[in-house]
Structure formats: C-alpha cells, structure tokens
Amino acid sequence: MINLEKTKDILQERLIELTAKVNEINTELRQPDNADWEERATENEGDEVLEDMGKTALEEIALINSALQRIDMGTYGECTKCGEKIGDKRLKALPFTATCLDCAEEAEA
C-alpha cells in the first residue's frame, strides 16, 4: 500500500527541483546573443535543447500538481480514465501517473 504522506513529500521535492530547473533554463535563455555569428549559431542550438528540457520539465510539473490535487481530493491511485485502482508498483515508479497500466498502454496504441 502506498504511503500518501511519503508520496506527497516526494512529489513536492520533485516539484521544487523542477521549478528551480525551469528558472535556470529561463535565465540562460534570456542571456544576450553572442556578437560572433558562429558562436551565436552554436548557442542557438543549445537554446533549442534548453527549450525542450524546459518544456519537458513544465509538463512534469503539471502532472505533479495534478497528482498532488488527487492526493488532497482522496482520489490518488484511481485511474482517471477507467476509475480502477492503479497498481502500487506503477505508482512507486511514476508517482505522478494518472492512469493504470492498461489505460496507458491503450493511449499509446
């Protein structure tokens, strides 16, 4: 059985990490462009990678916030698609997951 307080702590810690990461990325992306066009091209490639990392972090932040809301509402561990119980192993591996394995596999197909 999943310990909700421990899970909530884990999710909140990850939220803090991701928020800091997004802030660092935003700070880096706001740096002025290099005057040297060759350097600028390299920086632009790096910026694209940073933007992708930021997007991924923001998506995970949204999933974590949703999981924290489900904990507060008492629905954490229930699949948001079919309503069935999400397996403890899946919740331990992906504590922010909203769907059971069957529904997740169905969505990927």
Buried (B, 14 or more C-beta within 10 A) or exposed (E): EBEEEEBBEBBEEBBEEBBEBBEBBEEEEEEEEEEEEEEEEEBEEEBEEBEEBBEEBBEBBEBBEBBBEBBEEEEBBBBBBEEBEBBEEBBEEBBBBBBBBBBBEEEEE
